[in-house]
Amino acid sequence: MGQVTRAHYRVIATSLLSTNIDEVDRVADVLREEGWPHANRSLVIREAIARLSEDLHGKTAEEIFRYFIDRRGRRIAQAPKSSAST
């Protein structure tokens, strides 16, 4: 039989907004409530990275840059206007 190898994980630290953490927790909670007993933040974030990888697969450096610029621009445009700026 072939040797079974385990995935190699590394622990990293990253900064996230409270709203991002709340959303990740919400998704993990939904998954657990629907029957995925070991759903957690790591699972949700790994799946988000897998989705990003799919979105960027085969794109040039310029297309990757444009992807982030376009997404960031949409989020800024959708953000509520601050009363301090008026």
Order of alpha helices (4+ residues) and beta strands (2+ residues): alpha-alpha-alpha
